[in-house]
Amino acid sequence: MASKPVTAPVPITWYPTLAVFMLSIGLLITASFFIYEATSSRKTRSLPKELTTGALASFFLGFGSLFLLLASGVYV
Amino acid sequence: MEASLRAQRTAALLIFAFLSLLAVSSSAAQEIQILNAERRIDLSSQIAIVFLTLKVENTGKAAASEVLLSFPPTEADHLAEVKAQAASGKKRKKTHVPLDVKPTDVPDAPKGAKCFRIALLNPLSPGETSTIEVLYMLTHSMEPFPAEISQSEPQLVYYRDSAYILSPYRIKQQTTFIKTPSTNVLSFSRVEPTNRAGMELKYGPYEDRPAYSFSPVLVHFENNNPFAVVEELVREVEISHWGNLQITEHYTLAHGGAKLKGVFSRVDYQSRPGASGVSSFKNLLARLPPRVHSVYYRDEIGNISSSRLRTDSRKSELEIEPRYPLFGGWKSTFVIGYGLPLEDFLFESTDGKRYLNFTFGCPLSGTVVDKLTVKVVLPEGSKDPSAVVPFPVEQHMETKYSYLDVVGRPVLVLEKKNVVPEHNTLFQVYYSFNPVFMLAEPLMLVSTVFFLFAACVAYLHIDVSIRKR
């Protein structure tokens, strides 16, 4: 019975690099979200744009923090 | 009248003959005789290792498919492992085939004797002989006497056994050899013919002993080998599909030999190592798998720095030195933890189930574990866990809440008593896991952060002023 070993979905050596890149992209998008909020007035604000920016930022920040936890040894 | 009497008599005779035939056939079903039995008892360490070679002959009329072994009740409680193999061939070309050994109940055994049934590969036909080798190990069978010794005295122990091998069969010829760790044997019971040569005691050869014959003997000898007993060991194996296996082991270590009487003098211990504390031990060796990382050794006070880790490509050795040397009756509790790469131990079988292939048993070499608990923590979302262990263990399920858990992780708990280094073999835990569940953790983080953003958006859109802006 040939059994193949189960490996992680992403190579372990990539974890720190992925963490840094995803968190930095996430923080950039968060920055753009808050800049949009600060520079727009009540009339020019568009809800879909805010929500998509928020969703994209949370995606990158969420995965970035997961890889940060894995890279620091907390294997969740 | 006479005819009816005669008929009654013949009927009675027929019934009697039938019953006697039945009785004879049931007792002749397993008529086995042991032609030659040789027992070698090795008392060099704290575990008594007994190697029994039996030359078995079938003297009955039916083929015998099993051979019974029996142990006296005192030995049966301390029995850690019984293994049997069939030996065939001549001296150089011996082949060994392992045989199945199972505990069994024999109704006519003397009170308390525990019996084991060895299943033979090919049934032994009448008149045929076969050689069976049995290996069994006894723990806590050497009683320290005197029970308390001072720091400068050596450790002397009693070993109790029988000069005749306890067996449900008649033994034509038997010899027992007892090997002691040193030449210092204070006394031994004599059951003629008995001989002693250096480190070996020979009881026998004894001719033609009936079944269940027993003659107690007592050997009083010096055994300074470390009596390292782990009273309780809890091993937790946490599987993370992101690439790591985290093992945490909680030990309660004790010295199981003669208790220390009087004060412990550090000056004596350090200045005269050969004459002081000869039965104490100060370090233990743990054999770990290769590619181990993040090894820690700590107790309730904090980290214990007196340890050394040596790794190579095939194994890792962790040599630990507790904060103080262990003398008789002293205890030490500590935690050893380490991480291992997942691909060495977790595999996917052909039917889609994943399984963990890991060692059961204490990694500390030369120790006896009184109670071992192995907890395998499976990732969240695993279903149908089952364990395949080569020896009997008690199983039950628990739940553990760990990092980013919602419903908890299923834990399979395996418990075993009286574990010796022979039990350090591989066992498997099978479970089914849908890889989609791995996304649950990052999605939980993503949704938490998104909730914060949505709260921000909501705050900026809500108008809480009384006057219209």
Interface residues (C-beta under 8 A of the other chain):
Chain A: M1 A2 S3 K4 P5 V6 T7 A8 P9 I12 F33 E37 R42 R45 L47 E50 L51 G54 A55 A57 S58 F59 L61 G62 F63 S65 L66 L69 L70 G73 V74 Y75 V76
Chain B: E238 S240 H241 W242 G243 N244 Q246 S294 G339 P341 L342 E343 D344 L346 F347 E348 S349 T350 R354 Y355 S402 Y403 L404 P435 M438 E441 P442 L443 L445 V446 S447 T448 V449 F450 L452 F453 A454 C456 V457 L460 H461 R469
